[in-house]
Amino acid sequence: MVSQFINEFETLGLYFALAGIFFFIGMAIQDVLKKGNVPKFGRYTVWLVLFLGCSGFIAKGLIQVFWQGAGVG
């Protein structure tokens, strides 16, 4: 029981860490694009991919934790 609980939080932590790494990489790309002569559409596309990537990692972690907690996965 306790090991399953620890495993769920390790999984959730992993996906939050991946979301953080994805976020910082996206911010670095955004900074480079801002300094260059890139149209706003390109910067907005980076923000959209950044948002979808981070929310995807977080959602995957939460779904997996809840599924494991329910005994499905």
Predicted model as a PDB file, atoms N, CA, C, CB and O in Angstrom, pLDDT in the B-factor column:
MODEL        1                                                                  
ATOM      1  N   MET A   1       0.829  -1.195   0.000  1.00 61.00           N  
ATOM      2  CA  MET A   1       0.000   0.000   0.000  1.00 61.00           C  
ATOM      3  C   MET A   1       0.872   1.256   0.000  1.00 61.00           C  
ATOM      4  CB  MET A   1      -0.942  -0.001   1.214  1.00 61.00           C  
ATOM      5  O   MET A   1       0.651   2.172  -0.793  1.00 61.00           O  
ATOM      6  N   VAL A   2       1.865   1.293   0.896  1.00 66.00           N  
ATOM      7  CA  VAL A   2       2.734   2.463   0.973  1.00 66.00           C  
ATOM      8  C   VAL A   2       3.613   2.561  -0.269  1.00 66.00           C  
ATOM      9  CB  VAL A   2       3.603   2.406   2.239  1.00 66.00           C  
ATOM     10  O   VAL A   2       3.842   3.658  -0.779  1.00 66.00           O  
ATOM     11  N   SER A   3       4.110   1.423  -0.763  1.00 71.00           N  
ATOM     12  CA  SER A   3       4.955   1.462  -1.957  1.00 71.00           C  
ATOM     13  C   SER A   3       4.169   1.928  -3.179  1.00 71.00           C  
ATOM     14  CB  SER A   3       5.563   0.084  -2.221  1.00 71.00           C  
ATOM     15  O   SER A   3       4.719   2.610  -4.044  1.00 71.00           O  
ATOM     16  N   GLN A   4       2.895   1.568  -3.259  1.00 68.00           N  
ATOM     17  CA  GLN A   4       2.064   2.038  -4.372  1.00 68.00           C  
ATOM     18  C   GLN A   4       1.866   3.554  -4.260  1.00 68.00           C  
ATOM     19  CB  GLN A   4       0.687   1.303  -4.385  1.00 68.00           C  
ATOM     20  O   GLN A   4       1.887   4.260  -5.268  1.00 68.00           O  
ATOM     21  N   PHE A   5       1.675   4.041  -3.055  1.00 69.00           N  
ATOM     22  CA  PHE A   5       1.502   5.476  -2.820  1.00 69.00           C  
ATOM     23  C   PHE A   5       2.769   6.234  -3.218  1.00 69.00           C  
ATOM     24  CB  PHE A   5       1.155   5.748  -1.334  1.00 69.00           C  
ATOM     25  O   PHE A   5       2.693   7.281  -3.861  1.00 69.00           O  
ATOM     26  N   ILE A   6       3.930   5.706  -2.837  1.00 74.00           N  
ATOM     27  CA  ILE A   6       5.199   6.337  -3.197  1.00 74.00           C  
ATOM     28  C   ILE A   6       5.408   6.280  -4.704  1.00 74.00           C  
ATOM     29  CB  ILE A   6       6.374   5.655  -2.466  1.00 74.00           C  
ATOM     30  O   ILE A   6       5.886   7.246  -5.298  1.00 74.00           O  
ATOM     31  N   ASN A   7       5.061   5.172  -5.323  1.00 74.00           N  
ATOM     32  CA  ASN A   7       5.200   5.021  -6.770  1.00 74.00           C  
ATOM     33  C   ASN A   7       4.332   6.040  -7.508  1.00 74.00           C  
ATOM     34  CB  ASN A   7       4.825   3.593  -7.199  1.00 74.00           C  
ATOM     35  O   ASN A   7       4.757   6.597  -8.520  1.00 74.00           O  
ATOM     36  N   GLU A   8       3.123   6.287  -7.012  1.00 74.00           N  
ATOM     37  CA  GLU A   8       2.251   7.269  -7.655  1.00 74.00           C  
ATOM     38  C   GLU A   8       2.851   8.666  -7.583  1.00 74.00           C  
ATOM     39  CB  GLU A   8       0.866   7.261  -7.005  1.00 74.00           C  
ATOM     40  O   GLU A   8       2.801   9.411  -8.562  1.00 74.00           O  
ATOM     41  N   PHE A   9       3.414   9.028  -6.445  1.00 74.00           N  
ATOM     42  CA  PHE A   9       4.004  10.356  -6.332  1.00 74.00           C  
ATOM     43  C   PHE A   9       5.297  10.481  -7.120  1.00 74.00           C  
ATOM     44  CB  PHE A   9       4.258  10.688  -4.884  1.00 74.00           C  
ATOM     45  O   PHE A   9       5.613  11.566  -7.609  1.00 74.00           O  
ATOM     46  N   GLU A  10       6.055   9.394  -7.255  1.00 79.00           N  
ATOM     47  CA  GLU A  10       7.235   9.427  -8.115  1.00 79.00           C  
ATOM     48  C   GLU A  10       6.824   9.649  -9.564  1.00 79.00           C  
ATOM     49  CB  GLU A  10       8.043   8.122  -7.982  1.00 79.00           C  
ATOM     50  O   GLU A  10       7.465  10.416 -10.282  1.00 79.00           O  
ATOM     51  N   THR A  11       5.765   8.986  -9.993  1.00 75.00           N  
ATOM     52  CA  THR A  11       5.265   9.162 -11.359  1.00 75.00           C  
ATOM     53  C   THR A  11       4.799  10.593 -11.581  1.00 75.00           C  
ATOM     54  CB  THR A  11       4.116   8.182 -11.645  1.00 75.00           C  
ATOM     55  O   THR A  11       5.126  11.218 -12.590  1.00 75.00           O  
ATOM     56  N   LEU A  12       4.032  11.103 -10.627  1.00 78.00           N  
ATOM     57  CA  LEU A  12       3.542  12.477 -10.747  1.00 78.00           C  
ATOM     58  C   LEU A  12       4.708  13.461 -10.763  1.00 78.00           C  
ATOM     59  CB  LEU A  12       2.578  12.812  -9.592  1.00 78.00           C  
ATOM     60  O   LEU A  12       4.704  14.412 -11.544  1.00 78.00           O  
ATOM     61  N   GLY A  13       5.694  13.242  -9.916  1.00 81.00           N  
ATOM     62  CA  GLY A  13       6.871  14.109  -9.880  1.00 81.00           C  
ATOM     63  C   GLY A  13       7.644  14.075 -11.177  1.00 81.00           C  
ATOM     64  O   GLY A  13       8.146  15.102 -11.633  1.00 81.00           O  
ATOM     65  N   LEU A  14       7.746  12.891 -11.781  1.00 81.00           N  
ATOM     66  CA  LEU A  14       8.442  12.756 -13.054  1.00 81.00           C  
ATOM     67  C   LEU A  14       7.766  13.604 -14.131  1.00 81.00           C  
ATOM     68  CB  LEU A  14       8.489  11.283 -13.485  1.00 81.00           C  
ATOM     69  O   LEU A  14       8.435  14.326 -14.871  1.00 81.00           O  
ATOM     70  N   TYR A  15       6.447  13.512 -14.214  1.00 80.00           N  
ATOM     71  CA  TYR A  15       5.758  14.275 -15.254  1.00 80.00           C  
ATOM     72  C   TYR A  15       5.780  15.770 -14.981  1.00 80.00           C  
ATOM     73  CB  TYR A  15       4.328  13.804 -15.383  1.00 80.00           C  
ATOM     74  O   TYR A  15       5.821  16.559 -15.925  1.00 80.00           O  
ATOM     75  N   PHE A  16       5.754  16.187 -13.709  1.00 82.00           N  
ATOM     76  CA  PHE A  16       5.890  17.606 -13.402  1.00 82.00           C  
ATOM     77  C   PHE A  16       7.303  18.092 -13.739  1.00 82.00           C  
ATOM     78  CB  PHE A  16       5.568  17.870 -11.915  1.00 82.00           C  
ATOM     79  O   PHE A  16       7.476  19.220 -14.200  1.00 82.00           O  
ATOM     80  N   ALA A  17       8.304  17.253 -13.513  1.00 83.00           N  
ATOM     81  CA  ALA A  17       9.670  17.621 -13.886  1.00 83.00           C  
ATOM     82  C   ALA A  17       9.808  17.740 -15.399  1.00 83.00           C  
ATOM     83  CB  ALA A  17      10.670  16.591 -13.344  1.00 83.00           C  
ATOM     84  O   ALA A  17      10.464  18.657 -15.894  1.00 83.00           O  
ATOM     85  N   LEU A  18       9.193  16.818 -16.133  1.00 82.00           N  
ATOM     86  CA  LEU A  18       9.218  16.911 -17.599  1.00 82.00           C  
ATOM     87  C   LEU A  18       8.515  18.175 -18.080  1.00 82.00           C  
ATOM     88  CB  LEU A  18       8.559  15.672 -18.230  1.00 82.00           C  
ATOM     89  O   LEU A  18       8.967  18.820 -19.026  1.00 82.00           O  
ATOM     90  N   ALA A  19       7.413  18.528 -17.431  1.00 82.00           N  
ATOM     91  CA  ALA A  19       6.711  19.762 -17.799  1.00 82.00           C  
ATOM     92  C   ALA A  19       7.597  20.972 -17.524  1.00 82.00           C  
ATOM     93  CB  ALA A  19       5.374  19.886 -17.025  1.00 82.00           C  
ATOM     94  O   ALA A  19       7.628  21.910 -18.321  1.00 82.00           O  
ATOM     95  N   GLY A  20       8.314  20.961 -16.407  1.00 82.00           N  
ATOM     96  CA  GLY A  20       9.218  22.065 -16.093  1.00 82.00           C  
ATOM     97  C   GLY A  20      10.353  22.181 -17.090  1.00 82.00           C  
ATOM     98  O   GLY A  20      10.686  23.282 -17.529  1.00 82.00           O  
ATOM     99  N   ILE A  21      10.947  21.061 -17.448  1.00 84.00           N  
ATOM    100  CA  ILE A  21      12.025  21.072 -18.440  1.00 84.00           C  
ATOM    101  C   ILE A  21      11.513  21.582 -19.780  1.00 84.00           C  
ATOM    102  CB  ILE A  21      12.629  19.664 -18.602  1.00 84.00           C  
ATOM    103  O   ILE A  21      12.166  22.396 -20.432  1.00 84.00           O  
ATOM    104  N   PHE A  22      10.340  21.099 -20.190  1.00 80.00           N  
ATOM    105  CA  PHE A  22       9.727  21.547 -21.440  1.00 80.00           C  
ATOM    106  C   PHE A  22       9.475  23.052 -21.394  1.00 80.00           C  
ATOM    107  CB  PHE A  22       8.407  20.788 -21.704  1.00 80.00           C  
ATOM    108  O   PHE A  22       9.687  23.753 -22.384  1.00 80.00           O  
ATOM    109  N   PHE A  23       9.024  23.545 -20.244  1.00 80.00           N  
ATOM    110  CA  PHE A  23       8.741  24.971 -20.083  1.00 80.00           C  
ATOM    111  C   PHE A  23      10.015  25.800 -20.226  1.00 80.00           C  
ATOM    112  CB  PHE A  23       8.087  25.237 -18.719  1.00 80.00           C  
ATOM    113  O   PHE A  23      10.015  26.812 -20.926  1.00 80.00           O  
ATOM    114  N   PHE A  24      11.100  25.385 -19.573  1.00 84.00           N  
ATOM    115  CA  PHE A  24      12.328  26.162 -19.642  1.00 84.00           C  
ATOM    116  C   PHE A  24      12.951  26.124 -21.029  1.00 84.00           C  
ATOM    117  CB  PHE A  24      13.319  25.654 -18.621  1.00 84.00           C  
ATOM    118  O   PHE A  24      13.519  27.122 -21.474  1.00 84.00           O  
ATOM    119  N   ILE A  25      12.857  25.003 -21.716  1.00 82.00           N  
ATOM    120  CA  ILE A  25      13.343  24.940 -23.092  1.00 82.00           C  
ATOM    121  C   ILE A  25      12.512  25.880 -23.975  1.00 82.00           C  
ATOM    122  CB  ILE A  25      13.282  23.480 -23.631  1.00 82.00           C  
ATOM    123  O   ILE A  25      13.060  26.603 -24.807  1.00 82.00           O  
ATOM    124  N   GLY A  26      11.201  25.865 -23.789  1.00 78.00           N  
ATOM    125  CA  GLY A  26      10.333  26.761 -24.557  1.00 78.00           C  
ATOM    126  C   GLY A  26      10.615  28.224 -24.267  1.00 78.00           C  
ATOM    127  O   GLY A  26      10.568  29.056 -25.174  1.00 78.00           O  
ATOM    128  N   MET A  27      10.908  28.551 -23.005  1.00 80.00           N  
ATOM    129  CA  MET A  27      11.223  29.936 -22.667  1.00 80.00           C  
ATOM    130  C   MET A  27      12.541  30.362 -23.313  1.00 80.00           C  
ATOM    131  CB  MET A  27      11.294  30.115 -21.140  1.00 80.00           C  
ATOM    132  O   MET A  27      12.678  31.508 -23.741  1.00 80.00           O  
ATOM    133  N   ALA A  28      13.503  29.454 -23.386  1.00 81.00           N  
ATOM    134  CA  ALA A  28      14.767  29.771 -24.050  1.00 81.00           C  
ATOM    135  C   ALA A  28      14.542  30.025 -25.535  1.00 81.00           C  
ATOM    136  CB  ALA A  28      15.782  28.633 -23.852  1.00 81.00           C  
ATOM    137  O   ALA A  28      15.109  30.958 -26.103  1.00 81.00           O  
ATOM    138  N   ILE A  29      13.717  29.196 -26.158  1.00 80.00           N  
ATOM    139  CA  ILE A  29      13.398  29.392 -27.579  1.00 80.00           C  
ATOM    140  C   ILE A  29      12.669  30.716 -27.768  1.00 80.00           C  
ATOM    141  CB  ILE A  29      12.536  28.219 -28.121  1.00 80.00           C  
ATOM    142  O   ILE A  29      12.948  31.451 -28.715  1.00 80.00           O  
ATOM    143  N   GLN A  30      11.737  31.022 -26.871  1.00 77.00           N  
ATOM    144  CA  GLN A  30      10.991  32.271 -26.952  1.00 77.00           C  
ATOM    145  C   GLN A  30      11.935  33.469 -26.826  1.00 77.00           C  
ATOM    146  CB  GLN A  30       9.908  32.323 -25.858  1.00 77.00           C  
ATOM    147  O   GLN A  30      11.764  34.465 -27.529  1.00 77.00           O  
ATOM    148  N   ASP A  31      12.920  33.383 -25.946  1.00 79.00           N  
ATOM    149  CA  ASP A  31      13.875  34.472 -25.761  1.00 79.00           C  
ATOM    150  C   ASP A  31      14.703  34.688 -27.022  1.00 79.00           C  
ATOM    151  CB  ASP A  31      14.793  34.183 -24.571  1.00 79.00           C  
ATOM    152  O   ASP A  31      14.953  35.827 -27.415  1.00 79.00           O  
ATOM    153  N   VAL A  32      15.125  33.605 -27.650  1.00 79.00           N  
ATOM    154  CA  VAL A  32      15.897  33.714 -28.890  1.00 79.00           C  
ATOM    155  C   VAL A  32      15.036  34.324 -29.997  1.00 79.00           C  
ATOM    156  CB  VAL A  32      16.430  32.328 -29.324  1.00 79.00           C  
ATOM    157  O   VAL A  32      15.501  35.176 -30.754  1.00 79.00           O  
ATOM    158  N   LEU A  33      13.782  33.881 -30.085  1.00 76.00           N  
ATOM    159  CA  LEU A  33      12.899  34.426 -31.124  1.00 76.00           C  
ATOM    160  C   LEU A  33      12.593  35.899 -30.885  1.00 76.00           C  
ATOM    161  CB  LEU A  33      11.595  33.631 -31.183  1.00 76.00           C  
ATOM    162  O   LEU A  33      12.452  36.670 -31.834  1.00 76.00           O  
ATOM    163  N   LYS A  34      12.491  36.288 -29.624  1.00 77.00           N  
ATOM    164  CA  LYS A  34      12.188  37.686 -29.314  1.00 77.00           C  
ATOM    165  C   LYS A  34      13.339  38.596 -29.716  1.00 77.00           C  
ATOM    166  CB  LYS A  34      11.885  37.851 -27.821  1.00 77.00           C  
ATOM    167  O   LYS A  34      13.110  39.718 -30.166  1.00 77.00           O  
ATOM    168  N   LYS A  35      14.581  38.124 -29.558  1.00 79.00           N  
ATOM    169  CA  LYS A  35      15.740  38.937 -29.908  1.00 79.00           C  
ATOM    170  C   LYS A  35      15.942  39.013 -31.414  1.00 79.00           C  
ATOM    171  CB  LYS A  35      16.987  38.382 -29.247  1.00 79.00           C  
ATOM    172  O   LYS A  35      16.519  39.977 -31.917  1.00 79.00           O  
ATOM    173  N   GLY A  36      15.473  38.004 -32.133  1.00 76.00           N  
ATOM    174  CA  GLY A  36      15.584  38.013 -33.589  1.00 76.00           C  
ATOM    175  C   GLY A  36      14.437  38.801 -34.201  1.00 76.00           C  
ATOM    176  O   GLY A  36      13.614  39.379 -33.491  1.00 76.00           O  
ATOM    177  N   ASN A  37      14.396  38.815 -35.498  1.00 75.00           N  
ATOM    178  CA  ASN A  37      13.344  39.539 -36.203  1.00 75.00           C  
ATOM    179  C   ASN A  37      12.275  38.542 -36.647  1.00 75.00           C  
ATOM    180  CB  ASN A  37      13.921  40.321 -37.426  1.00 75.00           C  
ATOM    181  O   ASN A  37      12.046  38.359 -37.842  1.00 75.00           O  
ATOM    182  N   VAL A  38      11.623  37.901 -35.679  1.00 73.00           N  
ATOM    183  CA  VAL A  38      10.634  36.864 -35.955  1.00 73.00           C  
ATOM    184  C   VAL A  38       9.244  37.471 -35.794  1.00 73.00           C  
ATOM    185  CB  VAL A  38      10.824  35.630 -35.010  1.00 73.00           C  
ATOM    186  O   VAL A  38       8.997  38.183 -34.820  1.00 73.00           O  
ATOM    187  N   PRO A  39       8.338  37.207 -36.720  1.00 78.00           N  
ATOM    188  CA  PRO A  39       6.989  37.756 -36.590  1.00 78.00           C  
ATOM    189  C   PRO A  39       6.279  37.224 -35.345  1.00 78.00           C  
ATOM    190  CB  PRO A  39       6.168  37.431 -37.834  1.00 78.00           C  
ATOM    191  O   PRO A  39       6.660  36.196 -34.785  1.00 78.00           O  
ATOM    192  N   LYS A  40       5.250  37.940 -34.930  1.00 76.00           N  
ATOM    193  CA  LYS A  40       4.507  37.546 -33.728  1.00 76.00           C  
ATOM    194  C   LYS A  40       3.863  36.174 -33.882  1.00 76.00           C  
ATOM    195  CB  LYS A  40       3.436  38.582 -33.407  1.00 76.00           C  
ATOM    196  O   LYS A  40       3.703  35.453 -32.898  1.00 76.00           O  
ATOM    197  N   PHE A  41       3.494  35.807 -35.100  1.00 79.00           N  
ATOM    198  CA  PHE A  41       2.882  34.495 -35.314  1.00 79.00           C  
ATOM    199  C   PHE A  41       3.817  33.380 -34.870  1.00 79.00           C  
ATOM    200  CB  PHE A  41       2.507  34.311 -36.787  1.00 79.00           C  
ATOM    201  O   PHE A  41       3.371  32.400 -34.272  1.00 79.00           O  
ATOM    202  N   GLY A  42       5.108  33.517 -35.157  1.00 76.00           N  
ATOM    203  CA  GLY A  42       6.091  32.509 -34.752  1.00 76.00           C  
ATOM    204  C   GLY A  42       6.214  32.428 -33.244  1.00 76.00           C  
ATOM    205  O   GLY A  42       6.320  31.337 -32.684  1.00 76.00           O  
ATOM    206  N   ARG A  43       6.200  33.579 -32.582  1.00 76.00           N  
ATOM    207  CA  ARG A  43       6.287  33.581 -31.121  1.00 76.00           C  
ATOM    208  C   ARG A  43       5.022  33.012 -30.493  1.00 76.00           C  
ATOM    209  CB  ARG A  43       6.535  35.001 -30.603  1.00 76.00           C  
ATOM    210  O   ARG A  43       5.090  32.291 -29.497  1.00 76.00           O  
ATOM    211  N   TYR A  44       3.870  33.332 -31.069  1.00 82.00           N  
ATOM    212  CA  TYR A  44       2.609  32.781 -30.540  1.00 82.00           C  
ATOM    213  C   TYR A  44       2.541  31.269 -30.741  1.00 82.00           C  
ATOM    214  CB  TYR A  44       1.399  33.455 -31.219  1.00 82.00           C  
ATOM    215  O   TYR A  44       1.984  30.552 -29.910  1.00 82.00           O  
ATOM    216  N   THR A  45       3.106  30.791 -31.843  1.00 82.00           N  
ATOM    217  CA  THR A  45       3.150  29.345 -32.078  1.00 82.00           C  
ATOM    218  C   THR A  45       4.005  28.660 -31.018  1.00 82.00           C  
ATOM    219  CB  THR A  45       3.699  29.040 -33.487  1.00 82.00           C  
ATOM    220  O   THR A  45       3.645  27.589 -30.528  1.00 82.00           O  
ATOM    221  N   VAL A  46       5.135  29.269 -30.662  1.00 79.00           N  
ATOM    222  CA  VAL A  46       5.980  28.712 -29.606  1.00 79.00           C  
ATOM    223  C   VAL A  46       5.209  28.678 -28.288  1.00 79.00           C  
ATOM    224  CB  VAL A  46       7.284  29.537 -29.451  1.00 79.00           C  
ATOM    225  O   VAL A  46       5.288  27.689 -27.559  1.00 79.00           O  
ATOM    226  N   TRP A  47       4.468  29.736 -27.969  1.00 81.00           N  
ATOM    227  CA  TRP A  47       3.684  29.753 -26.736  1.00 81.00           C  
ATOM    228  C   TRP A  47       2.611  28.679 -26.746  1.00 81.00           C  
ATOM    229  CB  TRP A  47       3.046  31.119 -26.531  1.00 81.00           C  
ATOM    230  O   TRP A  47       2.357  28.049 -25.719  1.00 81.00           O  
ATOM    231  N   LEU A  48       1.981  28.463 -27.885  1.00 84.00           N  
ATOM    232  CA  LEU A  48       0.947  27.438 -27.981  1.00 84.00           C  
ATOM    233  C   LEU A  48       1.530  26.041 -27.776  1.00 84.00           C  
ATOM    234  CB  LEU A  48       0.245  27.520 -29.337  1.00 84.00           C  
ATOM    235  O   LEU A  48       0.970  25.235 -27.033  1.00 84.00           O  
ATOM    236  N   VAL A  49       2.656  25.755 -28.435  1.00 82.00           N  
ATOM    237  CA  VAL A  49       3.302  24.456 -28.270  1.00 82.00           C  
ATOM    238  C   VAL A  49       3.794  24.289 -26.836  1.00 82.00           C  
ATOM    239  CB  VAL A  49       4.471  24.301 -29.262  1.00 82.00           C  
ATOM    240  O   VAL A  49       3.693  23.206 -26.260  1.00 82.00           O  
ATOM    241  N   LEU A  50       4.323  25.358 -26.270  1.00 81.00           N  
ATOM    242  CA  LEU A  50       4.787  25.321 -24.886  1.00 81.00           C  
ATOM    243  C   LEU A  50       3.641  25.012 -23.933  1.00 81.00           C  
ATOM    244  CB  LEU A  50       5.442  26.649 -24.507  1.00 81.00           C  
ATOM    245  O   LEU A  50       3.780  24.170 -23.046  1.00 81.00           O  
ATOM    246  N   PHE A  51       2.518  25.681 -24.109  1.00 82.00           N  
ATOM    247  CA  PHE A  51       1.359  25.457 -23.243  1.00 82.00           C  
ATOM    248  C   PHE A  51       0.815  24.040 -23.397  1.00 82.00           C  
ATOM    249  CB  PHE A  51       0.260  26.475 -23.555  1.00 82.00           C  
ATOM    250  O   PHE A  51       0.532  23.369 -22.405  1.00 82.00           O  
ATOM    251  N   LEU A  52       0.669  23.588 -24.634  1.00 83.00           N  
ATOM    252  CA  LEU A  52       0.134  22.242 -24.863  1.00 83.00           C  
ATOM    253  C   LEU A  52       1.076  21.164 -24.345  1.00 83.00           C  
ATOM    254  CB  LEU A  52      -0.129  22.026 -26.348  1.00 83.00           C  
ATOM    255  O   LEU A  52       0.629  20.159 -23.794  1.00 83.00           O  
ATOM    256  N   GLY A  53       2.370  21.368 -24.519  1.00 80.00           N  
ATOM    257  CA  GLY A  53       3.338  20.384 -24.035  1.00 80.00           C  
ATOM    258  C   GLY A  53       3.341  20.282 -22.521  1.00 80.00           C  
ATOM    259  O   GLY A  53       3.302  19.181 -21.971  1.00 80.00           O  
ATOM    260  N   CYS A  54       3.388  21.426 -21.841  1.00 81.00           N  
ATOM    261  CA  CYS A  54       3.395  21.415 -20.374  1.00 81.00           C  
ATOM    262  C   CYS A  54       2.094  20.852 -19.818  1.00 81.00           C  
ATOM    263  CB  CYS A  54       3.625  22.827 -19.830  1.00 81.00           C  
ATOM    264  O   CYS A  54       2.116  20.027 -18.904  1.00 81.00           O  
ATOM    265  N   SER A  55       0.975  21.285 -20.353  1.00 83.00           N  
ATOM    266  CA  SER A  55      -0.302  20.778 -19.848  1.00 83.00           C  
ATOM    267  C   SER A  55      -0.472  19.300 -20.178  1.00 83.00           C  
ATOM    268  CB  SER A  55      -1.469  21.585 -20.432  1.00 83.00           C  
ATOM    269  O   SER A  55      -1.113  18.566 -19.425  1.00 83.00           O  
ATOM    270  N   GLY A  56       0.096  18.860 -21.297  1.00 81.00           N  
ATOM    271  CA  GLY A  56       0.025  17.436 -21.641  1.00 81.00           C  
ATOM    272  C   GLY A  56       0.795  16.569 -20.672  1.00 81.00           C  
ATOM    273  O   GLY A  56       0.308  15.519 -20.252  1.00 81.00           O  
ATOM    274  N   PHE A  57       2.013  17.003 -20.307  1.00 80.00           N  
ATOM    275  CA  PHE A  57       2.796  16.247 -19.330  1.00 80.00           C  
ATOM    276  C   PHE A  57       2.104  16.208 -17.973  1.00 80.00           C  
ATOM    277  CB  PHE A  57       4.189  16.852 -19.185  1.00 80.00           C  
ATOM    278  O   PHE A  57       2.054  15.160 -17.328  1.00 80.00           O  
ATOM    279  N   ILE A  58       1.572  17.347 -17.541  1.00 81.00           N  
ATOM    280  CA  ILE A  58       0.901  17.402 -16.243  1.00 81.00           C  
ATOM    281  C   ILE A  58      -0.361  16.548 -16.257  1.00 81.00           C  
ATOM    282  CB  ILE A  58       0.556  18.855 -15.873  1.00 81.00           C  
ATOM    283  O   ILE A  58      -0.627  15.820 -15.301  1.00 81.00           O  
ATOM    284  N   ALA A  59      -1.139  16.631 -17.331  1.00 83.00           N  
ATOM    285  CA  ALA A  59      -2.360  15.821 -17.426  1.00 83.00           C  
ATOM    286  C   ALA A  59      -2.016  14.333 -17.456  1.00 83.00           C  
ATOM    287  CB  ALA A  59      -3.171  16.206 -18.685  1.00 83.00           C  
ATOM    288  O   ALA A  59      -2.696  13.534 -16.813  1.00 83.00           O  
ATOM    289  N   LYS A  60      -0.983  13.953 -18.186  1.00 81.00           N  
ATOM    290  CA  LYS A  60      -0.580  12.547 -18.243  1.00 81.00           C  
ATOM    291  C   LYS A  60      -0.203  12.041 -16.852  1.00 81.00           C  
ATOM    292  CB  LYS A  60       0.602  12.361 -19.218  1.00 81.00           C  
ATOM    293  O   LYS A  60      -0.583  10.935 -16.467  1.00 81.00           O  
ATOM    294  N   GLY A  61       0.536  12.840 -16.108  1.00 78.00           N  
ATOM    295  CA  GLY A  61       0.914  12.448 -14.757  1.00 78.00           C  
ATOM    296  C   GLY A  61      -0.283  12.312 -13.834  1.00 78.00           C  
ATOM    297  O   GLY A  61      -0.371  11.353 -13.067  1.00 78.00           O  
ATOM    298  N   LEU A  62      -1.204  13.262 -13.901  1.00 79.00           N  
ATOM    299  CA  LEU A  62      -2.385  13.206 -13.039  1.00 79.00           C  
ATOM    300  C   LEU A  62      -3.285  12.027 -13.399  1.00 79.00           C  
ATOM    301  CB  LEU A  62      -3.175  14.512 -13.136  1.00 79.00           C  
ATOM    302  O   LEU A  62      -3.788  11.331 -12.517  1.00 79.00           O  
ATOM    303  N   ILE A  63      -3.483  11.807 -14.686  1.00 80.00           N  
ATOM    304  CA  ILE A  63      -4.328  10.689 -15.115  1.00 80.00           C  
ATOM    305  C   ILE A  63      -3.719   9.366 -14.685  1.00 80.00           C  
ATOM    306  CB  ILE A  63      -4.528  10.711 -16.639  1.00 80.00           C  
ATOM    307  O   ILE A  63      -4.424   8.475 -14.212  1.00 80.00           O  
ATOM    308  N   GLN A  64      -2.399   9.238 -14.853  1.00 78.00           N  
ATOM    309  CA  GLN A  64      -1.769   7.977 -14.472  1.00 78.00           C  
ATOM    310  C   GLN A  64      -1.858   7.749 -12.971  1.00 78.00           C  
ATOM    311  CB  GLN A  64      -0.311   7.956 -14.919  1.00 78.00           C  
ATOM    312  O   GLN A  64      -2.068   6.617 -12.534  1.00 78.00           O  
ATOM    313  N   VAL A  65      -1.702   8.798 -12.175  1.00 74.00           N  
ATOM    314  CA  VAL A  65      -1.801   8.647 -10.722  1.00 74.00           C  
ATOM    315  C   VAL A  65      -3.213   8.243 -10.319  1.00 74.00           C  
ATOM    316  CB  VAL A  65      -1.399   9.953 -10.013  1.00 74.00           C  
ATOM    317  O   VAL A  65      -3.393   7.360  -9.481  1.00 74.00           O  
ATOM    318  N   PHE A  66      -4.214   8.885 -10.913  1.00 76.00           N  
ATOM    319  CA  PHE A  66      -5.585   8.538 -10.552  1.00 76.00           C  
ATOM    320  C   PHE A  66      -5.958   7.124 -11.009  1.00 76.00           C  
ATOM    321  CB  PHE A  66      -6.552   9.548 -11.156  1.00 76.00           C  
ATOM    322  O   PHE A  66      -6.674   6.409 -10.307  1.00 76.00           O  
ATOM    323  N   TRP A  67      -5.465   6.723 -12.193  1.00 75.00           N  
ATOM    324  CA  TRP A  67      -5.735   5.369 -12.676  1.00 75.00           C  
ATOM    325  C   TRP A  67      -5.068   4.336 -11.814  1.00 75.00           C  
ATOM    326  CB  TRP A  67      -5.278   5.210 -14.104  1.00 75.00           C  
ATOM    327  O   TRP A  67      -5.660   3.302 -11.505  1.00 75.00           O  
ATOM    328  N   GLN A  68      -3.822   4.607 -11.415  1.00 67.00           N  
ATOM    329  CA  GLN A  68      -3.134   3.659 -10.544  1.00 67.00           C  
ATOM    330  C   GLN A  68      -3.810   3.606  -9.178  1.00 67.00           C  
ATOM    331  CB  GLN A  68      -1.649   4.040 -10.392  1.00 67.00           C  
ATOM    332  O   GLN A  68      -3.890   2.544  -8.561  1.00 67.00           O  
ATOM    333  N   GLY A  69      -4.296   4.752  -8.709  1.00 67.00           N  
ATOM    334  CA  GLY A  69      -4.990   4.794  -7.426  1.00 67.00           C  
ATOM    335  C   GLY A  69      -6.284   4.021  -7.469  1.00 67.00           C  
ATOM    336  O   GLY A  69      -6.702   3.445  -6.465  1.00 67.00           O  
ATOM    337  N   ALA A  70      -6.930   4.002  -8.635  1.00 65.00           N  
ATOM    338  CA  ALA A  70      -8.187   3.260  -8.769  1.00 65.00           C  
ATOM    339  C   ALA A  70      -7.932   1.789  -9.096  1.00 65.00           C  
ATOM    340  CB  ALA A  70      -9.065   3.894  -9.856  1.00 65.00           C  
ATOM    341  O   ALA A  70      -8.869   0.992  -9.131  1.00 65.00           O  
ATOM    342  N   GLY A  71      -6.684   1.429  -9.333  1.00 66.00           N  
ATOM    343  CA  GLY A  71      -6.355   0.038  -9.626  1.00 66.00           C  
ATOM    344  C   GLY A  71      -6.539  -0.335 -11.082  1.00 66.00           C  
ATOM    345  O   GLY A  71      -6.533  -1.519 -11.416  1.00 66.00           O  
ATOM    346  N   VAL A  72      -6.703   0.648 -11.959  1.00 61.00           N  
ATOM    347  CA  VAL A  72      -6.920   0.355 -13.371  1.00 61.00           C  
ATOM    348  C   VAL A  72      -5.589   0.127 -14.084  1.00 61.00           C  
ATOM    349  CB  VAL A  72      -7.696   1.498 -14.044  1.00 61.00           C  
ATOM    350  O   VAL A  72      -5.443  -0.841 -14.831  1.00 61.00           O  
ATOM    351  N   GLY A  73      -4.609   1.021 -13.854  1.00 53.00           N  
ATOM    352  CA  GLY A  73      -3.364   0.938 -14.616  1.00 53.00           C  
ATOM    353  C   GLY A  73      -2.222   0.359 -13.861  1.00 53.00           C  
ATOM    354  O   GLY A  73      -1.122   0.240 -14.401  1.00 53.00           O  
TER     355      GLY A  73                                                      
ENDMDL                                                                          
END                                                                             
